[in-house]
């Protein structure tokens, strides 16, 4: 059905001055990545672009800057150092619009490195745990190289491709990167209580990975008929699905299905989604399309932030001028939830950093980017309560956000803000 070659042979199609897209998250094809990087002495000025990827990123070594330049659409931990070292860049882009960069040839792709399940008897492979912009990359790249892995789950939805769409195959038997659930702290649990209290029965949820989303999910066991329409999810939803808490019966679109564009979790998650028609994987220009999201009544978007100023401006991608992560899908879902009938847009975060610095601030740090504007936000939640900002004046917002800041910082935040506007 298909003929495989070695990874070393496959990546020979990558030439100097090429642009390469790597499939995201837990689907980053490690065998192909390592083989490409091993050719660094004969390659120059190769642009490697991707969202967050799990696993190793050896091409991001600053010592290989003449060979590879990293272009991140969302900055993961494994490439974050490249921005300071000078061998990496960041391209701000809504996750909903990322496929358009390839479809419109704004980025002219030479090679797509993808990671797929073993073909079925009809010759169809699955993109498994990550679809995002990979379909657009496949359609527009000059060469498509697939790492075929028996450990890649076969997921349902739009991420199904025929072997004829792939130019070169490399067989592997790699385990996928995993993320195990970490028990939430007391602060995260308190935030989870507040957020869960905002979620009504028959709501549809968007939430990501991490301790706060997991804390929220553990508080939903008594809810009824929830839906899932998100850009990503992890293990925390499995038990809620098995208990029929999440069933999708009252979603406005893709009813009876859990919708996502990528997954990261434990082996239990990967086994659960394998050949499971309840889980539908779609490209990010579908999952994150505001006009699609808003069709779900009671759509609840739960996102986080690095800092929030007292007028409601949300910084989520940088620490001051230093880029840290990316736009991702926060604005897509905040806006979709806002336009949904009965929807709620929520920013949930601890009141302080681990070192005690307030995350509720009188003004954002110099150079900080505003991901979600003060006009977008409905609710901001910390362990000290809920501030409902929707339809509120600036003075009302200041009061509400100061009240959910850490008590040690409230007076200073209030004074500094009013000193600023008086000046």
Number of C-alpha atoms within 10 A of each C-alpha: 10 12 9 15 12 15 22 15 13 21 23 11 16 18 17 15 14 18 22 25 25 25 27 26 23 25 26 27 29 23 18 24 18 17 17 23 19 15 17 18 10 9 19 18 17 21 20 21 25 22 24 24 23 21 17 15 17 17 24 23 19 20 11 18 20 14 22 28 24 26 23 25 22 27 28 18 14 16 24 21 17 21 19 12 13 12 23 24 19 19 13 16 16 22 28 23 17 22 21 16 16 22 18 11 12 9 17 17 24 20 24 28 26 28 33 29 22 21 20 13 8 9 13 16 23 27 30 29 33 30 27 31 28 26 23 20 29 22 15 21 21 14 22 23 23 27 28 24 21 16 19 26 23 25 26 20 21 16 23 21 17 13 19 11 14 16 14 23 22 22 19 18 12 15 12 24 17 16 17 15 15 10 13 19 12 11 17 21 21 21 27 26 20 19 29 18 12 12 20 18 15 22 25 30 26 27 24 23 18 17 18 28 27 24 25 25 21 19 16 22 14 10 17 18 18 25 32 29 30 25 29 22 26 23 22 22 19 17 14 20 18 10 12 16 20 27 23 26 18 19 26 19 17 18 17 19 21 24 26 27 27 24 25 24 20 17 16 13 22 22 14 15 21 17 14 13 14 18 19 20 32 24 26 26 20 21 25 28 20 21 15 17 29 22 18 29 21 27 34 31 27 26 23 21 19 21 29 27 22 26 25 30 21 26 24 24 24 21 18 16 12 13 20 19 22 25 23 24 23 27 23 23 32 28 23 26 31 24 21 22 14 14 25 26 27 26 24 23 23 25 26 18 12 8 6 11 12 20 22 30 27 24 18 21 15 9 12 20 22 18 21 22 14 19 14 20 23 21 20 27 25 27 23 18 19 21 23 17 22 17 11 14 11 14 10 15 21 23 16 21 30 22 19 20 25 20 12 10 18 19 13 13 22 18 11 14 17 12 11 10 7 7 5
